[in-house]
Amino acid sequence: MAHIDCICPPKADGEPRHPGGDEVDLRERLDFRAGRAARYIILSGRQEGRIDEDIAAQLSEWYLLAGIRRWTVTDVRGKAIEPNAANIRAYLLENPDQRAADDLADEADRLYAEAVIAPLQSRASASSPSTSTSEPTSVTSGPTPRKRSKPSSTTTSRTAGTVTILRSPDGDSSSLQSSA
């Protein structure tokens, strides 16, 4: 049970109906439909490119519309007001003093956020699998430089048994001529 400043219309003498504030009972968790709708608010906001604050405000409003089960709010005659969407908007969300709605939205966020966001995170991590490796991926040292090979030796002296390859006019190089 959450406690907020009284949001009921004041008594005829101007005194608040509930000097100690109103009590609001939030559901322990959102049902399937409400949770799915909350996830849709997040996904549609991202696709439309809305800023995070707008998405958060819509989500908080939805948490209150779907999460309030009971409350002590009464009308000008002291008759209990049903916590339906129209009354939640009229008495809580459209109240000029937003402190009560803010406090209640914070409590609702604490109750519902993890259950709403976890399936989205789960889907996101499943769509981009981990690429972890067993070895570190950062460079610890550069590659080992290759050793220079020894320069080749070139000689101009003739050795015994040198063979000269002559090319025939038709391009055949099969004729060998020995110069030994």
N, C-alpha and C positions, 0 to 999 in steps of 0.2 A: 504494500500500500504506500503510495507516494503522497506527500503533503505539499500543497501549493497555496499561495495566497488566495483568499476567497474571490471567485470570479462571478458569484451570483449578483443579481441586481441588489442594491442596498435596501435596507428596511426604509419605511416611510420617514423615519427620523434621521436618515442618512448613515446610520450605523451599519457595518457589514453584517450579513446574515450569519456568517460563521467567523467570529473573531479569531479563532485558532486556525483558520484556513479550511480549504476543501480537501477532502481525501479522494484520491483517484486510484483505482485498482487497475493495473495493467496486466494483460495476459502474460503468463510466464514465457510463452513463445508464440510466434506467429504460426497460424495453420498453413497448410500447403499453398492455398490460393494467395494468401497475403504475402507469404515469403516469395512466391514466384513473381507477384506483382512488384514487389520491392526490387527484385533483381532486374526486372524489365525497366524500371525507372533508371537504374544505373546504366544498363546497356543502351537504352534509347538515347539517354543524355550524351553518352560518349559518341554514339554514331552521329548525332546532330551537332557535335562540337560545342556543346554548352560547357560553360565553366564549372569547375568542381563545386563552387559555392551554391550554384543553382541546383545542381543534382542533390547536394547535401540537404538543402532546404526542402526540396520535394520529398526526399526520403524521410526526413523528420516529420513532415506533415502526414505522410502515409503511415508511419509508425503510430502516430496518435490516432488517426482515423481507424486503423485496423486493430490497434492494441488496447484501447480503453474499453474495459469490460463494465466497470461500475464507477460511479462517482457520487458525491454528495451535493452536486449543483442543483439549485432550486430556482423557480421563477419568482416574480414579484409577490406572489401570494404564498410563497413558501412551499409550493408543490414541486415534487421531484421531477427533474428533467431527465428524459431518457438519453443516454450517451450514444446517439446515432450520428451519422456523418453531418447532417444539417446542424444539429445542436452543438457538436464539437466545433464546427466552424464558427457558428454564431457566438458561442459563449467563451471559447478558448482561443481559437486561431485569429478571430477578428477583434479580439480584445485590444484596446489601445495600449494597455500595459502588457507587454509581451513577456515579462519576466516569468509568469506562471507557465506559459507555453514553452519557453526556453528551458526551464527547469525540468519540465515533464519530458520534453524531447531528449534532453541529455540522459534521463533515466531510461527512456525507451531505447535509445541508441545503445546504451550499456547492455540492455537485455537482448536486443535483436541483431545487432550489427554482425557479430561473428557468424551466426546461422545464415544470414543473408549473403554475406561476402564469401564465405568458405567455398560454396559450390562454384562461384565464378573463378576463384583462385585455382581450384582443382582443375577446372576446364582449361584455364590458361596454361597451367604447367603441363597438362597432358598434350596440348597442341604444340608445345615447343619442348620436346624432350631434352633432358639433361645431356650435356656432352662432357661429362666429367671424365677425367683420365686418372690413371693410377700414379702418374708421375707429374711433377710440377710443370706448368706450361710456360712459365716465365724463363727468359734467357738468363742463365747463371754465368756463362762465359762464352766468348766467341768461338767460332770453329777453329780447330787446330790448323795453323798454316801448313801448306805443303812444302816439302823440302825441294829446293831447286835441284834439278838434275845436272849432272856434270856435262859440260859442253862437249859436243861431239868432236872427234878428232878428224880433221880432213888432211889428207896428204895428196901430194901431187906426183909422188913417185910411182912408177909403173911396177907392177909385180908380175912375176912369171905367171903365165896361164891366163892373161887378160884376153877376154873375148870381146869382139866388137860386133854389134848387131847391125846388120845392114838391111835397109828396107828396099824392097824391090819396087819398081815403078808401079806395079799393080797393087801396092799396099801390103804385100805379104812380107812378114818379118821372120819367116822360117829359115832363111839362109843365114848361117852363122859363119863368121870368118875368124879364125884364130890368129893372133899376132905374136905368138910365142916363138 
